[in-house]
Amino acid sequence: MGRTCFPLLLILTAAAFLRADDLVTLKGKVFADYKIVEVAPIGIRITYQKAKKTRTATILFKELPDEFLEHYQGKDPVEREIFAASLEKRKKIRELEEQRDAKLEALEMSEAGLKEKKLPAERRKLLRSRIREEKKKLVRAFHRASAKLDAEERARIETARKKAEQQNDAPKTGK
């Protein structure tokens, strides 16, 4: 009981010391009293306080918690689109990972089942090589799908930028 409660107690204790203006990454790094300086397609640049000094850091979107990405209200529509695109890509990648892992697990189970079946050694070897080839195909398909999601995210951000530029370049009417 004591060992299972310790991590929870540690998290609750740490949360008591965190302020609303602290940013905690998925890796557990804490940035005290942060301010977002710049939003880029791959992450954010922030200033934060450490040992009574102001420092800067760049945090990749993949290191930011989902809650941060969901609740960010940027200065302009392009920033909001960058955050939304990153969050959407992250959710889709998680789905792909779950599907890939389930299929890989099923293949591993069937490979393990080959040992129990009384098959000739050559047949077992052939089936094992087919299963391993199938695993490689799954991994390659996952990487292709991830690359496609990356490209879609970049295109979505670029479209938002172009739209913002067009709105800024549009002639102003009025006197």
C-alpha positions in Angstrom: 0.0 0.0 0.0 2.8 2.4 1.0 4.7 1.9 -2.3 1.7 2.5 -4.5 0.8 5.7 -2.7 4.3 7.2 -2.7 4.2 8.4 -6.4 0.7 9.9 -5.9 1.9 11.6 -2.7 5.0 12.9 -4.5 2.9 14.4 -7.4 0.4 16.0 -5.0 3.3 17.5 -2.9 4.9 18.9 -6.1 1.6 20.3 -7.3 1.2 22.2 -4.0 4.4 24.2 -4.8 3.5 24.9 -8.5 1.9 28.1 -9.3 -0.6 28.8 -12.1 2.1 30.4 -14.1 4.4 27.4 -14.0 4.8 25.1 -17.0 5.5 21.4 -16.5 6.5 19.4 -19.6 5.6 15.8 -20.2 9.1 14.9 -19.1 8.5 16.6 -15.8 10.7 19.7 -16.3 9.2 22.8 -14.5 9.5 26.3 -15.9 8.6 28.8 -13.2 6.9 32.1 -14.1 7.1 31.5 -17.8 6.0 33.8 -20.7 5.7 32.7 -24.3 8.0 34.8 -26.5 7.5 33.1 -29.8 5.4 30.3 -31.3 7.1 28.3 -34.1 5.8 25.3 -36.1 7.9 22.9 -33.9 7.4 24.4 -30.5 7.4 27.5 -28.3 10.2 29.8 -27.1 9.7 31.0 -23.5 11.3 33.1 -20.8 11.2 31.8 -17.3 12.7 32.4 -13.9 15.4 30.2 -12.4 17.6 31.1 -9.5 16.3 34.7 -9.6 17.5 35.0 -13.2 15.4 35.2 -16.4 16.3 32.5 -18.8 15.0 31.3 -22.2 14.1 27.9 -23.5 12.6 26.3 -26.5 10.0 23.6 -25.8 8.9 21.3 -28.6 5.2 20.7 -29.0 5.7 17.0 -28.4 6.9 17.8 -24.9 3.9 20.0 -24.0 1.0 18.5 -22.2 -2.3 18.1 -24.0 -4.1 20.4 -21.6 -1.6 23.2 -22.4 -2.2 22.8 -26.1 -6.0 22.7 -25.7 -6.3 25.8 -23.5 -3.7 28.0 -25.2 -5.3 31.3 -26.4 -2.6 32.8 -28.7 -2.2 36.3 -29.7 -3.3 35.7 -33.3 -5.1 33.0 -35.3 -1.9 31.6 -36.8 -0.6 30.7 -33.3 -3.9 29.1 -32.3 -3.8 27.1 -35.6 -0.3 25.9 -34.8 -1.4 24.7 -31.4 -4.6 23.1 -32.8 -2.7 21.3 -35.6 -0.1 20.0 -33.2 -2.7 18.7 -30.8 -4.7 17.0 -33.6 -1.6 15.4 -35.0 -0.6 14.1 -31.5 -4.0 12.5 -31.1 -3.9 10.9 -34.5 -0.4 9.5 -33.9 -1.6 8.0 -30.6 -4.4 6.2 -32.4 -2.0 4.9 -35.0 0.4 3.7 -32.2 -2.5 1.9 -30.5 -3.5 0.2 -33.7 0.1 -0.7 -34.5 0.8 -2.1 -31.0 -2.4 -4.2 -31.1 -1.4 -5.7 -34.4 2.2 -6.3 -33.3 1.0 -8.0 -30.2 -1.3 -10.3 -32.2 1.6 -11.2 -34.5 3.9 -11.8 -31.5 1.2 -14.1 -30.0 1.0 -16.1 -33.2 4.8 -16.3 -33.4 4.8 -17.6 -29.8 2.1 -20.1 -30.8 4.3 -21.6 -33.4 6.5 -23.1 -30.7 3.5 -25.0 -29.3 2.4 -26.4 -32.7 4.0 -29.5 -33.8 5.1 -28.4 -37.2 8.1 -29.4 -39.3 11.1 -27.2 -38.6 11.1 -25.8 -42.2 7.5 -24.9 -42.0 7.9 -23.2 -38.7 10.9 -21.3 -40.0 8.9 -20.1 -43.0 5.9 -19.0 -40.9 8.2 -17.2 -38.5 9.9 -15.3 -41.3 6.4 -14.3 -42.7 5.4 -13.0 -39.3 8.6 -11.0 -38.9 8.1 -9.6 -42.4 4.5 -8.6 -41.5 5.9 -6.8 -38.4 8.3 -4.8 -40.5 5.5 -3.9 -42.9 3.4 -2.6 -39.9 6.3 -0.5 -38.7 7.0 1.0 -42.2 3.3 1.8 -42.6 3.3 3.5 -39.2 6.2 5.7 -40.3 4.6 6.5 -43.6 1.4 7.5 -41.8 3.3 9.7 -39.3 5.2 11.4 -42.1 1.9 12.1 -43.9 0.5 13.6 -40.6 3.6 15.8 -40.4 3.1 17.0 -43.9 -0.6 17.7 -43.2 0.3 19.7 -40.1 2.8 21.8 -42.0 0.3 22.4 -44.8 -2.4 23.5 -42.3 0.0 25.9 -40.6 1.2 27.3 -43.9 -2.4 27.8 -45.1 -3.2 29.7 -41.9 -0.1 31.9 -42.4 -1.0 32.7 -46.0 -4.6 33.5 -44.9 -3.3 35.9 -42.2 -0.9 37.5 -44.7 -3.8 38.0 -47.2 -5.9 39.6 -44.5 -3.0 41.9 -43.5 -2.3 42.9 -47.1 -6.0 43.5 -48.0 -6.6 47.2 -48.6 -8.2 48.9 -45.7 -11.5 50.6 -46.6 -12.7 53.6 -44.7 -11.6 57.2 -44.1 
